[in-house]
Structures are given as C-alpha cells and as structure tokens.
C-alpha cells in the first residue's frame, strides 16, 4: 500500500474545479469546521463552536438523570 500525506483543507471550500484539479489545501465540501484551533492557537482542523445556547435547562432525561443529547434524526410517517 502506498503512503501519502493527507493535509487538512486550511484554505477552505473551493467548488470551482473538478476533483482532479482541486487547489492545494482546499476541499469541495466541508461542514462546521474551521482551520484555526483557538484553544491551542495554532493552524489545524477544529470544530466550529455553537452560536448560542438553545435552552437554559437540561432537556434530556435518561433514567431520571439529565444527560447529553447523543443524536438527532428526522422521522416521516406515511399512512397506507
């Protein structure tokens, strides 16, 4: 198996080219990431923080205890 270097796309999104011609350090698709880690003050991939707190109180109750939201999904019901 060949070794290759996979670099984080610190230059952001670029949808103007086909994948074979993608400019260096760019990506055709990214979601909720940023190139600068504010905690370590260095360039590397980091998660974008939330904009505002949605609820003041804990909204998930698991076995009588407040807990984190693990996942969210959408359900569609179709009547036959």
C-alpha positions in Angstrom: 0.0 0.0 0.0 1.4 3.4 -1.0 1.9 6.1 1.7 0.5 9.6 1.1 0.2 12.8 3.1 -3.4 14.0 3.7 -3.5 17.7 4.6 -6.3 19.5 6.3 -8.0 21.9 3.9 -6.9 25.1 5.7 -7.8 27.3 2.7 -11.4 26.4 2.9 -14.0 25.4 0.3 -13.5 25.6 -3.4 -16.2 24.4 -5.7 -14.9 25.9 -8.9 -12.9 22.9 -10.1 -13.3 19.2 -10.7 -11.7 16.9 -8.0 -8.6 16.2 -10.1 -7.9 20.0 -10.3 -8.7 20.9 -6.7 -6.4 23.6 -5.5 -4.0 22.5 -2.7 -5.3 22.8 0.9 -8.9 23.2 -0.3 -12.0 20.9 -0.2 -15.1 20.8 -2.4 -17.3 20.2 0.7 -16.8 21.0 4.4 -19.3 21.4 7.3 -18.9 23.1 10.7 -15.1 23.1 10.7 -12.5 25.9 10.8 -8.8 25.9 10.1 -7.6 27.6 13.3 -7.8 26.0 16.7 -8.5 28.9 19.1 -7.7 26.8 22.3 -4.2 25.8 21.1 -3.7 28.9 19.0 -2.4 27.0 16.0 -3.4 26.0 12.5 -5.1 22.7 12.4 -8.6 21.4 11.9 -11.1 22.4 14.6 -14.8 22.1 15.2 -16.9 25.3 14.8 -18.4 26.2 18.2 -22.2 26.6 18.6 -23.6 30.1 18.0 -25.9 30.4 21.1 -27.2 28.3 23.9 -30.6 27.0 22.7 -32.1 26.1 26.1 -31.4 27.3 29.7 -32.4 24.0 31.3 -31.3 20.4 30.6 -33.7 18.9 28.1 -32.7 15.2 28.1 -33.7 12.9 30.9 -32.2 9.4 31.0 -33.3 7.1 33.9 -34.3 10.2 35.9 -31.0 12.0 35.4 -30.1 14.8 33.0 -27.8 13.8 30.2 -26.4 15.0 26.9 -28.2 14.9 23.5 -26.5 12.0 21.7 -28.1 12.2 18.3 -31.0 13.8 16.4 -32.9 12.4 13.5 -36.0 13.1 11.3 -38.8 10.6 11.0 -41.5 10.7 8.3 -44.8 8.7 8.8 -46.7 7.7 5.7 -50.2 6.3 6.0 -51.1 3.5 3.6 
